[in-house]
């Protein structure tokens, strides 16, 4: 689970999301849903996340907003 969390720390920081043991699974599930990959398919999820992060400033901001909405 969540093999990509260490790679998206700056995104999570930007979204003001603190990953804790109690919210990690919920956040992981939300990320899978945001990128449209079935839960627990970590490599495919990371691949999609990289596209969002490196796809330009607007895609990155959209990802941040969706993450914020998912945890609120």
C-alpha positions, 0 to 999 in steps of 0.5 A: 500500500502507498508505495508512492507516498514518499514521492508525493510529499511536496504535493501533500504538503501543498495540500496541507495534508498530514499523513498519519497511520490513522488516515493513510489508508483512507488517503491511499484509497482517495488517491486511487479514486482520483486517478481512476485506478483500482485500489491496491494497484500501486504501480499503476497509481504512481504512473498516473500520479506522475502524469498529474504532477509533471503535466503542468502547473494546472494539472498539479493544482487540480490534483492538490484541490482534489486531494484537499476535497477528498480529505475534508 
